[in-house]
């Protein structure tokens, strides 16, 4: 019985990932979850008390996996600059992954304070690696720079998610260039006057 319940819970989470990936948080409803899994709507409530509870469990399950993939890419990189590139590139490469798309679709406002804090802690390990790499590169404000760097990544994620005019690879390369060279030097070259 416990294994059956565990399978149904995993099926509900998988359906929630698909719904979030396809239509954002508005698409994640209990009737839609019931329809996707073949369960009665009342059965969905046996597993989750609210939509926020579904979102919280998805974050608890998916965010650490996603963060571990980014961390592994950074650890495999050689130089501090390579680590920064791996941080940007790996996050943007994961955009098409349903787990990542679900995490992106989740608004922090839907989460209770405890869940937000757990996600912040999981992300904190990545930020610490970025701060260390930026410090090694001689940045005078590595923590501030790390926060701004994440802003570049977040903007690139949104652009990819929206299906912007540029192909995703071009967005990834532009974000990596911005991270490594700022706006005055792209791809290691000074801009033309």
C-alpha positions as CSV (number, residue, x, y, z in Angstrom):
1,X,0.0,0.0,0.0
2,X,2.8,2.4,1.0
3,X,4.6,1.7,-2.3
4,X,1.3,2.3,-4.3
5,X,0.9,5.7,-2.5
6,X,4.5,6.6,-3.2
7,X,4.0,5.8,-6.9
8,X,0.9,8.0,-7.0
9,X,2.7,10.8,-5.3
10,X,5.6,10.6,-7.8
11,X,3.0,10.5,-10.6
12,X,1.3,13.7,-9.2
13,X,4.7,15.4,-9.0
14,X,5.6,14.4,-12.5
15,X,2.2,15.7,-13.7
16,X,2.8,19.0,-11.8
17,X,6.2,19.4,-13.5
18,X,4.5,19.0,-16.9
19,X,1.8,21.4,-16.1
20,X,4.2,24.0,-14.8
21,X,6.5,23.5,-17.8
22,X,3.6,23.9,-20.2
23,X,1.6,26.7,-18.7
24,X,3.3,28.1,-15.6
25,X,1.7,28.3,-12.2
26,X,-1.8,29.1,-13.6
27,X,-1.8,25.6,-15.2
28,X,-1.1,23.8,-11.9
29,X,-4.6,23.1,-10.6
30,X,-6.0,20.1,-8.8
31,X,-8.5,19.3,-11.6
32,X,-5.6,19.3,-14.1
33,X,-3.5,17.1,-11.8
34,X,-6.5,14.7,-11.4
35,X,-7.0,14.6,-15.1
36,X,-3.3,14.0,-15.9
37,X,-3.0,11.2,-13.3
38,X,-6.4,9.6,-13.7
39,X,-7.1,10.2,-10.0
40,X,-10.3,11.6,-8.6
41,X,-9.9,15.3,-7.5
42,X,-10.6,14.3,-3.9
43,X,-7.7,11.8,-4.1
44,X,-5.3,14.6,-5.0
45,X,-6.3,16.3,-1.8
46,X,-5.2,13.1,0.1
47,X,-1.7,13.8,-1.0
48,X,-1.5,17.6,-1.0
49,X,-3.5,20.0,1.0
50,X,-3.0,22.9,-1.4
51,X,-1.3,24.0,-4.7
52,X,1.4,25.6,-2.5
53,X,2.1,22.2,-0.9
54,X,2.6,20.7,-4.4
55,X,5.0,23.5,-5.3
56,X,6.9,23.2,-2.1
57,X,7.4,19.5,-2.5
58,X,8.5,20.0,-6.2
59,X,11.1,22.5,-5.0
60,X,12.3,20.2,-2.2
61,X,12.8,17.4,-4.7
62,X,13.9,19.2,-7.9
63,X,15.9,22.2,-6.8
64,X,18.7,20.3,-5.0
65,X,19.1,18.0,-8.0
66,X,19.3,21.1,-10.3
67,X,21.7,22.8,-8.0
68,X,23.9,19.7,-7.7
69,X,24.3,19.6,-11.5
70,X,25.4,23.3,-11.6
71,X,27.8,22.7,-8.7
72,X,29.3,19.6,-10.5
73,X,29.9,21.6,-13.6
74,X,31.6,24.3,-11.6
75,X,33.8,21.8,-9.7
76,X,34.9,20.2,-13.0
77,X,36.0,23.6,-14.4
78,X,39.7,24.5,-14.1
79,X,40.2,28.2,-13.7
80,X,38.1,30.7,-11.8
81,X,36.9,32.2,-15.1
82,X,36.0,28.6,-16.2
83,X,34.0,28.2,-13.1
84,X,32.0,31.4,-13.8
85,X,31.4,30.3,-17.3
86,X,30.2,26.9,-16.0
87,X,27.9,28.6,-13.6
88,X,26.2,30.6,-16.4
89,X,26.3,27.9,-19.1
90,X,25.1,25.0,-17.0
91,X,22.1,27.0,-15.6
92,X,21.1,28.1,-19.1
93,X,21.6,24.6,-20.6
94,X,19.2,23.2,-18.0
95,X,16.4,25.6,-19.1
96,X,14.8,23.0,-21.4
97,X,14.8,20.4,-18.6
98,X,11.3,19.9,-17.2
99,X,12.6,20.0,-13.6
100,X,14.3,23.3,-14.2
101,X,11.4,24.7,-16.1
102,X,9.1,23.8,-13.1
103,X,11.5,25.5,-10.6
104,X,11.6,28.6,-12.8
105,X,7.8,28.7,-13.2
106,X,7.3,28.7,-9.4
107,X,6.9,32.1,-8.0
108,X,8.5,32.6,-4.6
109,X,5.2,34.2,-3.4
110,X,3.6,30.8,-3.6
111,X,6.0,29.3,-1.1
112,X,5.8,29.5,2.7
113,X,8.8,31.2,4.4
114,X,10.3,27.8,5.4
115,X,10.3,26.6,1.8
116,X,11.8,29.8,0.5
117,X,14.5,29.5,3.2
118,X,15.4,25.9,2.1
119,X,15.7,27.0,-1.5
120,X,17.8,30.0,-0.5
121,X,20.1,27.7,1.5
122,X,20.5,25.3,-1.5
123,X,21.3,28.2,-3.8
124,X,23.7,29.6,-1.2
125,X,26.2,26.9,-1.8
126,X,26.3,27.8,-5.5
127,X,26.6,31.5,-4.7
128,X,29.5,30.8,-2.3
129,X,31.3,29.0,-5.2
130,X,30.7,32.0,-7.5
131,X,31.9,34.4,-4.8
132,X,35.1,32.4,-4.3
133,X,35.8,32.3,-8.1
134,X,35.1,36.1,-8.3
135,X,37.4,36.7,-5.4
136,X,40.1,34.7,-7.1
137,X,39.7,36.9,-10.2
138,X,40.3,39.9,-8.0
139,X,36.8,41.4,-8.0
140,X,36.6,44.1,-5.2
141,X,32.9,43.3,-4.5
142,X,32.6,39.6,-5.2
143,X,29.3,39.1,-3.4
144,X,27.6,42.0,-5.1
145,X,29.0,40.9,-8.4
146,X,27.7,37.4,-7.8
147,X,24.2,38.8,-7.2
148,X,24.4,40.9,-10.4
149,X,25.7,37.8,-12.3
150,X,22.6,35.9,-11.3
151,X,20.5,38.7,-12.6
152,X,22.1,38.2,-16.0
153,X,21.4,34.5,-15.8
154,X,17.8,35.1,-14.8
155,X,17.3,37.5,-17.7
156,X,18.7,35.0,-20.1
157,X,16.5,32.2,-18.6
158,X,13.4,34.4,-19.2
159,X,14.5,35.2,-22.7
160,X,14.9,31.5,-23.6
161,X,11.6,30.6,-21.9
162,X,9.8,33.3,-23.8
163,X,11.1,31.9,-27.1
164,X,12.8,35.1,-28.0
165,X,13.9,35.9,-31.6
166,X,17.4,34.6,-30.9
167,X,18.1,30.9,-30.8
168,X,18.8,29.7,-27.2
169,X,22.5,29.0,-28.1
170,X,23.0,32.7,-29.0
171,X,21.4,33.8,-25.7
172,X,23.7,31.4,-23.8
173,X,26.8,32.8,-25.6
174,X,25.7,36.4,-25.0
175,X,25.1,35.7,-21.3
176,X,28.5,33.9,-21.0
177,X,30.2,36.9,-22.8
178,X,28.5,39.3,-20.4
179,X,29.6,37.3,-17.4
180,X,33.2,37.0,-18.5
181,X,33.8,40.3,-20.3
182,X,31.1,42.8,-19.3
183,X,29.6,45.1,-21.8
184,X,32.9,46.6,-23.0
185,X,34.5,43.4,-24.2
186,X,32.5,40.5,-25.8
187,X,34.3,37.3,-26.6
188,X,37.6,38.8,-25.4
189,X,37.6,41.5,-28.1
190,X,37.1,45.2,-27.5
191,X,34.1,46.6,-29.3
192,X,34.6,48.6,-32.5
193,X,34.6,52.4,-32.0
